[in-house]
Amino acid sequence: MPYNAIEYALSVNRFSTYRQAVITSFGHNCTVTTLRLYEWNAELSSRFFFPIHIYEVAIRNAISDAISGRYGSDWPTNTVFQNSLNHLDKQTLLAALRNGYQGVGKLLPEIKFVWFENMLTSRHDGRIWKPYITTIFPNAPTSMTPQEIRKALKDACYIIRKFRNRCGHHEPIFNSASLSDVYPHIRKSLHWRCATTSNWMDSKQSVSELLCKPVI
């Protein structure tokens, strides 16, 4: 395998993280293992996009449904809702509306996912989550309070979003502290929303299989 040519094409700096991980793990440099680790990392990133895709679409729809319960089906144009947002989230929503509002369904994909994550903060407990969270997430544990359910969803969302960004920017994920937690967070959050969709996603994903075959 022409390792040097591949390293040059993808950059020495990029490969250094993988090489150092191999040296730390085995006590010596090994170009073959370094390339295998790079391949494994890239393949794992690719496999994660399917469950992340299902998670993001389902969760943003769930949050939209919760907002609709309080502010109506055309909630993006509701000024009371707009004024309930912090400054940045309000400006994000208004900017999306100015791009040519054609209904909620068209708007949701245009807003960055961090906006939906921010809807899971305690700021919205009284207006949205206390009254509606058990309806929107019917499979959440009954032993948890609405605030606890919302916080668990928020914490998971933060981890998943940050991890998704690493995958999207082709960064190393093999050394991520949250690597083993990401898929369980996806599956749990989705199960709380819809068990059928969670089971379907789980039956189709191939992340778990590759995670069981680490290079180092």
DADA-V464627 format. One record per backbone hydrogen bond with DSSP energy under -0.5 kcal/mol. NH is the residue of the N-H (numbers start at 1). CO is the residue of the C=O. Records with the same first field share a line. If there is no record, write none. Layout:
BEGIN
NH=CO / CO
END
This chain:
BEGIN
3=1
6=2
7=3
8=4
9=5
10=6
11=7
15=11
16=12
17=13 / 14
18=14
19=15
20=16
21=17
22=18
23=19
24=20
25=21
26=22
27=23
34=30
35=31
36=32
37=33
38=34
39=35
40=36
41=37
42=38
43=39
44=40
45=41
46=42
47=43
48=44
49=45 / 46
50=47
51=47
52=48
53=49
54=50
55=51
56=52
57=53
58=54
59=55
60=56
61=57
62=58
63=59
64=60
65=61
66=62
67=63
68=64
69=65
70=66 / 67
71=67
72=68
75=72
77=74
78=75
79=77
82=78
83=79
84=80 / 81
85=81 / 82
90=86
91=87
92=88
93=89
94=90
95=91
96=92
97=93
98=94
99=95 / 96
100=97
101=97
102=103
107=103
108=104
109=105
110=107
111=107 / 108
115=112
116=112
117=113
118=114
119=115
120=117
121=118
124=121
125=122
128=124
129=124
130=125
132=128
133=129
135=132
136=132
137=133
138=135
139=192
140=137
144=141
149=145
150=146
151=147
152=148
153=149
154=150
155=151
156=152
157=153
158=154
159=155
160=156
161=157
162=158
163=159
164=160
165=161
166=162
167=163
168=164
169=165
170=167
171=166
176=173
179=176
181=178
182=178
183=179
185=181
186=182
187=183
188=184
189=185
190=186
191=187
192=188
193=189
194=190
198=194
199=195
200=196
201=197
202=198
203=199
204=200 / 201
205=201
210=206
211=207
212=208
213=210
END
